[in-house]
């Protein structure tokens, strides 16, 4: 199994380290040809405007959409924004998942927080860091909310092989969401 | 050290959250801006954050006088203008300026040698703040002292406002070289080494174990071209600050975009050649060798 991590900007090294820990071969994706031969892709946290603009400049938008149509893709934080259809702001989006996302939904950096989140399909709550994080306002059609905060705010969703999380599993020592994503790849979701 | 702040959703202001935001900025370019219009140009070019200032370092050099924290009104306007994180500078040791910046909702505070120091002995104790701090350094000891005080991100000092990359290179090579040497030291030498460089012992141990600084490490101070940014990235930093280099050049939008691309594709000379073409005149710059000691900002900080 070979997993790509979009390495235009952001916390891609943390995802790569977690995948290595799980014994997975990883490729850094900066140009369209780097998608060849991958079984799945992770879009990391970072600044979504920066990632979107760099993807546009280097002709990655259509290749990423084509890849996602046939493979699992997981977006964390900025990656979730980038995969959304609607965010109410003008910036480059892949528009894969039928979700409405609000950027910086919890406030500025002083409002960033950590808590434990119950996620559908995981045995125990997951330690989650929300850093200038987005939230899900709505998931439509095939997209299902799979995690909410205590106040009901939606923070993760899935649509077949597509997974999005507002928070950063790559900044924790907990590999369960990475393992979950790899299980989607093994099942051949979206293929 | 954890603060134990809560906001109803969970714990806030922890070191992990402070350092975590810097992790999200990696591979990116943080640009100095002095107006909301500059901030929008920077965001449009792909900056990961902006540094809100009244004067870029090159103008502080020319105009002289005491350089202080920016007007809160200007910082608020810049915060309102963009969706990316906004940083602002306080003077070294000026913890009240830092409190004000935290109250304004800036996302990162740069306790910066570019401003005139307020305290010639002590830096701000950064642990009690909910907002994270970035601090400058010239070597490993200085970096670890700042982290020991609570800095969640480090940058080389370089020599701000010169457009001369030589000091940024010197400081990056010194820090990264110090870490490489540290990794070859047997553990019994670490306490004496910590004493020698004036660094907290536990951070020396942690740096040896990790083989890198325990927090994100950017380059700053003199970066003016896409090639400068890529040079710093190839030397091994996590991202770059560009101060005067963008808005003191003839075509800031194009130069900003090019430096963003060069920071991502720092290992691809073909792309570096393409993005370096036709950017107009870079900032004029000052040769660092021509500065008298009193004009060297990097010497500020203890």
Interface residues (C-beta under 8 A of the other chain):
Chain A: X7 X8 X9 X10 X11 X12 X13 X14 X30 X45 X46 X47 X49 X50 X53 X54 X57 X77 X78 X89 X103 X104 X106 X107 X108 X109 X110 X111 X112 X113 X114 X115 X129 X130 X131 X132 X149 X150 X151 X168 X171
Chain B: X7 X9 X10 X11 X12 X13 X14 X16 X17 X18 X20 X21 X23 X24 X25 X26 X27 X28 X43 X44 X45 X46 X47 X48 X49 X79 X83 X84 X85 X102 X105 X106 X107 X108 X130 X131 X132 X257 X260 X261 X263 X264 X265 X268
